[in-house]
Amino acid sequence: MEIEQAQKLWQPEPGWLNTASYGLPPEPAWTALQDALADWRIGRTSWEGWGESTHRARVAFAGLVGVPVGDVAVGATVSQLFAPVAAALPAGATVVVPEVEFTSNLFPWLVQEERGVTVRTVPLESLVDAIDADTDLVAFSLVQSSDGAVAAYDEIVAAARAHDALVVVDATQACGWLPFDGSRADVVAVGGYKWLMNPRGTAYAYLAPELRERLRPDAAGWYAGRDPHASYYGPPLRLADDARRFDISPAWFSWVGAVPALEVIAEIGVSAIGAHNVALANRFLAGLGRPPGESAIVSVDVPDAQQRLAAAGIRAAVRAGRVRASFHVYSTEADVDAALEALTG
């Protein structure tokens, strides 16, 4: 599906430049969610069909990041999916993290400090050089939430492998527009409500098989069972043999809305979406006299930016006094030019 054709699946109010906060659902996702809510309201159907959406979303996500579906766990938030990895670190382990990392990929490691885990924070551009023989795990965002900086994925993985360190990636701000091979890491977690345009309450994690053997599924419930529908009551413990043992019981309606959005992304293609997004981001940067970048998220310092954008009806984020604009498949050149007019006019 071409970008121009795909854009007909959205009718955003002009000026939405904040997908880094939350993505907008394509029409099939919105309709599926409304239909499910209508059924729930009057008790028209049982819940099993809603639950099946979780499996379909898992399959679609696995395809997007290039990993086996049996290695994907689903949950509600990134930090929840990182928790068993952090809890499995031995006392005395050292974790290296960028110093401006979003806290969903920082707090899970910091809370382990009370039992002897050391967390070192370094500038993102120094992350590769900071990985040494004392490093047990390196955790980083593939794309930084604050300013859109794209991490040197291949170089970080290579440095970690050279020192037998685990690689944990938060790809929330990348997955859906930036192609990458998730299987190169040990863990890749993604919050679904941004570039994947899922309802909030969906999150995915690739958990490498070798790593899973070291993890304990402390949040296991019926949905983590080998056969969830035979795991409602009583012992013995009978967990799934694959990454599903780390699942939590799904919020049905969020997953109903997730599936069509993921299918739209797959139909358009992540590479095509990324090229579209980065071109718009660079149009925005050029209009402000800045050099081009490689990200769908940009951060610029413009005086009175928040007031100027609000007056023009442009919705973007302001982080530490800087405008953070983010561009996705439904964004247009008209959105960019309206924002530039607000900031420079």
N, C-alpha and C positions, 0 to 999 in steps of 0.2 A: 504494500500500500504506500503510495506517495504521500509526502508530508501534506501537500495541499489538499489531497483527498481526505486524509486522516483528520485534518483540522476541523472538518465539518462535524466531527463527533463531539465537539465542545462549543459552547456558547458563552465564553467568559465575558464578564464585564470588562471593557477595555482598561488596561493599566495594571493587570495583575502580574507583578514581577517578583513574586515571593514564593516560588516553589520550594526553596530551601527551608521554608517553614511548613508548608503543606501543599501537596499537589491537588489538582482539580480532576474529578472523575470524568472519564469519557461517558457518553450517553449510555452505552450498554451496561456499564457498571452502576450508574445511577438508577437505571430502570430495574436492574436485577435486585438492587437493595430495596427500592420502593415496593416491588412485588412481594418480597419476603416480609417486609414490615406489614403490608396489608394482610398477608396470610396469618402472621402472628397476632394481629389485632383481633381477629375473629376466630382464631383456632381452626383454620381451614385445613391444616395439614400437620403431619408429624415433623419432628425435627431432623430426621435422618438425612433428608435431602440437603438441608442447610449444612449439616456436618460434612457431607461429601465434598462440599466446596473447599474444605481445608486440604484434602488430598489433591484436588485439581490444582490449587494454588501452589502446593509444594512441588508438584511436577513442573509447573510452569517456571517457578523460580529456579529449580535445578537446571532447566534448560538455558535460562538467561546467564547463569554464571558458570556453566560447563562442568557440573558435578553430578554424580549419581544421585538419584532421588532418595535412595536409602540412606544417604549421608546428610540429609536435611532434616533438621528439627524445626518445629514452629512454636511460636510463643506470642507474647504481647509486646515486649520491649527488648531493646538491645541489651540493656544492663542485666535483665533477667536471664538472657541466653548466655551472657558471659559469666554469670555467677558460678556455675559449677566448674568452669575452667580456673577461675581465680581461687576457689576453695580447694582445688586439687594441688595448688602449688605447695611444695614443701617449705617448711620453715627454713629461712636462710636464702631463699630464692631471690633473684634480682630481676625486676621488670623495668624496661626502658620505654618511655612514652614521650611524645612531643609535649612541650610545655604549655601549649595553648589548646590541647586536645579537649574535645567536648566531653563533659564529665561522665556520660554514660559509658565511656571507654577509659575512664580514669578512676572514678570512685570504686568500682569493683576490685581494683588492684590496691587502692589505698586502704580500704577497710581490712585488708589482710596484714597491714603493717603491725598490728597489735600481736600477731603471732610470729613475727620475725621476717616477714617479706619486705624487701627493700624496693622502693619505687624511685627511679631516677628520671627526672624530666629534663629534656634538652631541646634546643631549637629544632624545628622540623628539618631544616637544611643540614643539620649536624647529626641526624639520626643514624645514617649509615655508619659514620665514623664512631659513633658512641656504642655500637654493638661490639662487645668484646668477649673474652673468654669467661668473664663473670656473668654474662647475660644469660638468663634462663628463658626469658620471654620478651618479645618486642610487640607492643600494641600501638596501632596508629589508625587514623582515618585515611582512607584512600583519597578522599577529597575533604579538605578542612571546611567545617561548617562556618567558621568565622569569616574567611576571606576567599574560599574557593581554591586554595593552593592544592595542587595535585601531587601526591607523594610519589617518590621514585620507587614504585612497587618492585620492579625487577631487582634493582640494586639493594633494596632493604631485604628482600627474600634471600638474595645471594649471600649477603653479609650474615644473616641469621643462620643460614644453613652451614656456613663456614665455621660457626661457633656452636652448632647443635642447639640453637635457641628456637623456641616455638614462635610462630608468626600468627598474630591475632589482628584481624582487620575489621574495622567498622566501615562498611561500604554504603551506609545510609545515604550519603550525599553524592554517590557515584552510580549506584546500580540503577539502571534505567536509561542512562545516557552515555556512560563511559564503559566501553568494552574492556573486560579483564578476565583472566583465567582464575577462577576462585580456587581451583584444585591446587594451586601452587602454595596456598597458605594452609595452616592447620585449622584455623577458625575464620569464617567470614560471617559476620552478622549484619543484617539490614533491617532497619525500620521501614515498613511498607508504605507509610502514609505520605512520603515526600515524592521522590521521582518515580516510584512505582504506582503512585496515585491510588493506593488502597485506602479504605477507611482506616482511621486510627485504631490501634488495637491489634494490628498484624505485624509480626516480625518473623524473620527467617534466620537460620544459622546453618552453615555448612560446618560439620564437625568431622574431621578426618578420622577414619577408623582406628588408626594407631593411637590417637589421642583419646578417643572415647573409652578405651580400655582403662584409662587412668582416672576417669571421672565417675562421680557418684550422682545419680539422678534424685537428688533430695526432694524435688518438687513432684515426684511421680504420683500420678493418680490413675484413674480408670483409662484415660486417653493414652497413657504411656504403655498400656498393656499390649501383649503380643496380639491378642484379639480384643480390641476395646469393648466390644459388645458382650464379651464373655468375662469381663473384668469388673463388673459392677460391685460384686459382694465377695467378701471373705478371702482368706488365704488359700493357697500359698502365693508368694510373690511370683508374678508371671509377666515380666516386662518384655517389650519388643526387643529383638536382637539387634536392631539397627538404631539409627539416630532418633527414631520415634520414642525411645525410652526417655528422651529429654523433652518431649512435648508437654505442654500444659493444655488443659481442656479449652477448646477454642470458643471465642466469642462469635457465635454463629454468623451474625449479620455482617460483621466486618469481613469475614471470609467470603460471604456471598458476593459482596461488592468488590473483593480483591480479584477474583478470577477473570472477569471480563477485561479489567484494566491490564492485567498481565498479558492476556491474549492480544490486546491491541498493541502493546509494546512489541511483542514477538512478531506481529504481522508487519509493523512498520520497519522494525530492525533497530537495534541499539546503535549501530554505527551511523545510520541515517539520522536518528534523533540527535545523537551527539554532534554531528556536523552542523545540523540546523541550529542547535542551542549555542554552540561556540561561535558560529557566525554572527548570531544576534548579540552575544556578549561582546564580541570584538567591534561590532558596529557601535555599540554603546560606548566602549572605551575610546574608539576613534573620535566620536563626537565630543568627548571631553578632553581630547588631546593626549590620551594615554596610549602607550604601546599595546599591541595585541597580546592576548594570553591564550591559554589552552583549556580554560575551564568554562562551564556553564554558570558559574557563580563568580561575581566580581565584587570588589570592595574598593570604594573611592571616597576620598575626603573632599566634600563640597560644602562651602559655608551655607548655613541655614537649609541644609538639604531636607530635613524632616518637614519643615514648614512648607517649603516649595513643592515637594511631592504631594503632601496632603492637600494643598490648595488646588492642585491639578487633578486630584483623584487617582494618583498613582500609588499603588500599594507595594512598597518594598520595605525591607527591614533596615533598621539603623542599629549598628553594633559598635559600641565604643566611639560614638560620634561619627562613624563612617557609614555611608550608604552601602548596603549589601543588596545587589540586584541579582536575580536568578531567572534563567530563561529555560523554557521547556517547549515541548512539541506544539502546544497551543499558543505560544507567544508569537508575536508578529513584528515586522519592521515598524508598523504603526505604533505598537506599544513602546518600542525603543525610542522612536522619534518624539513621542509625547513626553517621555521621561526626560529626554535631552532638552526639549523646549522648556520644561519646568525648571531644570537645573541651570540652564544657560541663558534663558530668555530674559 
